[in-house]
Amino acid sequence: MGENKMKLNYDIVVIGGGPAGLAAAISAYDNGARDILVIEREKRLGGILRQCIHNGFGLTRFKESLSGPEYSARFIEELKKREIDVALETTVLSLTQDKKVQVINEQGVFTISAKAVILAMGCRERSRGALNIPGSRPAGIYSAGTAQKYINLNGYMPGKRVVILGSGDIGLIMARRMTLEGAKVLAVSEIMPYSSGLKRNIVQCLNDFDIPLYLSHTITEIRGDKRVTGVTISQVDENKRPIKGTEKHFECDTILFSVGLIPENEITKSANIPLSPRTRGAVVYQNRETLVDGIFACGNTIQVHDLVDFVSEESEIAGKAAATYILEGAKEKDSVATINGNNIGYVLPHRIDKNQKGHVKLFFRVTSTFRNCVINVVSGGEVIASKKRNIAVPGEMETLILTQDKIALLSDDITVELKEGV
Amino acid sequence: MSENIKNLTCIECPMGCSITVRVENGVAIEVSGNNCVRGKLYAENEVVCPKRVITTTVRLTNGDVVSVKTNMPVEKSKVFEIMQKINKVVASAPVRIGDVLVEDIGCGASLVATDDRD
């Protein structure tokens, strides 16, 4: 690998050296592309996995339970076996539709010309500012991922008595992590009547340590002048309004926010690449090409995945497609849109190009908890794929395979919908 | 003879299967609801002696930290005891993934590095 080497012209530039970028670059190489650069803003490859030191990664892909650094190391090792350039500590400032990538690093500001670009920037945490939390603004309030970085990479504890808002997986993981390091986690407060985290994390991160999870609760007051001294949570009604008289007070020095992830797309916006209001990432075809020829996107930058294994899988699709684009050039498309119907939050890919060969795996999320339901893919009034679910929850991404023979016959947009009580 | 039914959520993989275990004299005699053999093993162990892999960090002499894990699950009731031992460990760089930092940190498990540090 040409470690920290950067030319000014490449066939393929991959933006981001996390799990998506690594898998995409390796796949592009293995499908025949040769002149590839991975740009990473941190000192090391691996992305967010570097701070995810807990295990449970790789069960689908490697059939074993790995920590985040171990999972990414497998890909970094593969990358190093190939002639792929890597630019570390290099930040992308902007991108244009004709694939000029402006970057900055210690050496200065450069414009790299690419023939194809793969967007693999991942996602970012929703901030407190994106919510409406009343109370003062003292120190001691962190996003769960920031606390994770402080503890796992920098080696210091952000606090001793902790209340966590939101029951996303990172919040649950951090409840356990801080408890192991001697902090007291007093409560996890979740505004929804269900946790958005995986059941296994409720068990092994909360129940194992008798940490209470308050469903249908939210923070209604944060106290403290210089540092957080306490927090009040209240039960909410069906309209998510706090119910008077249900307040619970906790004395704490730290509040963690684990309230969801948003695809990171500042660079995508700089190139005016069309975004989907549903997924908040680029609109993509099944080969993960955006609506701009030769610009591809994969991983959490287009949809926030539950499992890194699926990020790798999706990114290999994008890497292969980018290699095909380099070797064979742009191809004409004949596409239909995918639409989220009843009880479905989004569907990805957003468009299906009938000229592309192979089956298509549709990814989607349901909008709330449903039992004994059936999920149908409908086109032209006909059900072309279907599956039954005993239970479907928004926290778990659903998939359905559309076979190539069905795709070839599509004449109309397709809608994914969920029906209850069947 | 004592017999009872325990309901568990499997933690082996993200599916989080709801598992029902029939326990007789402290031993699992029937496991249902699991979708794989890992779930069966998990349930059988969980009703006898719950065990967990510990993942945490260890301080390096240069002030940095490196992530580590126990190379096998350890008794859940010993987790904090073992954490205290781990927090006293100081390793020296370079460290490579898979390096054994402590041979027996408790319950017969080794403490193994899960990341590289130069």
Interface residues (C-beta under 8 A of the other chain):
Chain A: R50 I53 H54 N55 G56 L59 S65 L66 S67 P69 E70 A73 I151 N152 L153 N154 G155 R177 L180 E181 L198 K199 R200 I202 V203 Q204 D208 D306 L307 E396
Chain B: L8 T9 C10 I11 E12 C13 P14 G16 R52 V53 I54 T55 T56 T57 R59 G63 D64 V65 S67 K69 K76 V79 F80 M83 N87 I97 T114 D115 D116
